[in-house]
Amino acid sequence: MIDHSFPQIKSFKENFLAFFLLAILGGFAGCTKVSELPDDGFVDVIGGRVAFRVVGEGSGTPLLFIHGGPGGNCCGPLSKLNSVAEERPVVFYDQLGSGYSDRIVDLERYAIVSRFVSEVASIRKELGLEKVHLIGHSWGAAVALEHLLTEDATGVESVIFMGPYFGTERWIEDAEYLLAQLPEEVQAAVREAEASGDFSTDAFKAANKAFAAEYGRRYPPETPNPDCTVKPPGNSGLYNYMWGPSEFLSTGTLKDYDRIDQLSKLDLPVLFLAGEYDEARPETMREFQAMVRGSKVKVIPNAGHTIGNDQPLALNQAINEFLASVEK
């Protein structure tokens, strides 16, 4: 069921309103309330409730955005797809355990891939998204792929895999390649942490920051999103439990995850989207493209993993062009 009462997080409504007003003043005109969809609310899923938000209107098929992590949130992407939202409703949601959604009280039971995948079906059902485009970023791409492999995927007209993660071994392989391009002192700090098992040192934290600055978010956000100032914006505990201490080291429950071989089963329009300096390397995207008949690759120049932050205009253009070609 959809709940609009917000009994536990009154600040969400206040900050969403602030964001909405700021967005209009900042060039988000045209992204107004959709008559067919509520602006925001909660959907019951296995393990609790997830918070969703909808922006945009237009005749295009809705786009459902699945954020990265695990433990990320949608507050960053929420303000970046403004041009896309002029063409169609864009549905964002915080996965269980992060953002404005309920916390996960039993990680062993609920912090599992299949449960995150079931969220997509629940949201589609409750919001009436019988026809929909999907876009999955990073870990969200794995969730999108898993959804497409289920019987609930009927009505998905296309999928965009943005900086996608489909398998840990390949992700770490790419990360190690990128890490080797950084200064020796950064590499040494990582090797020392891996050898000692101590990931709390200042040197390792600095190495993480150096990696993120080169391959994650390459530029500071131009305008801070007020929706991201409300805590908790994400959940590092969930990230550590499922993934590990850094982007280039996996020690969590996903350490053996690999669904790359399932890409060949896809039979719908597919776009692999990556930044020029993305952790999900453009070279890897082209290998993925070869596995999916008719799929496309788009590389956004001068962008890292957070393409929406680094090159928002180019990201919006790439998404709009792809979706327009699908709907044509």
Secondary structure as UniProt FT lines:
FT   STRAND          2..3
FT   HELIX           10..23
FT   HELIX           24..28
FT   TURN            29..30
FT   STRAND          40..45
FT   TURN            46..47
FT   STRAND          48..55
FT   STRAND          63..66
FT   TURN            69..71
FT   HELIX           75..78
FT   TURN            79..80
FT   HELIX           82..87
FT   STRAND          90..93
FT   TURN            96..97
FT   TURN            99..100
FT   HELIX           107..110
FT   HELIX           113..127
FT   STRAND          132..137
FT   HELIX           139..148
FT   HELIX           151..153
FT   TURN            154..155
FT   STRAND          156..162
FT   HELIX           168..179
FT   TURN            180..181
FT   HELIX           184..196
FT   HELIX           202..215
FT   HELIX           226..228
FT   HELIX           236..242
FT   TURN            247..248
FT   TURN            253..256
FT   HELIX           260..265
FT   STRAND          270..275
FT   TURN            276..277
FT   HELIX           282..291
FT   TURN            293..294
FT   STRAND          296..300
FT   TURN            301..302
FT   HELIX           307..310
FT   HELIX           312..327
//
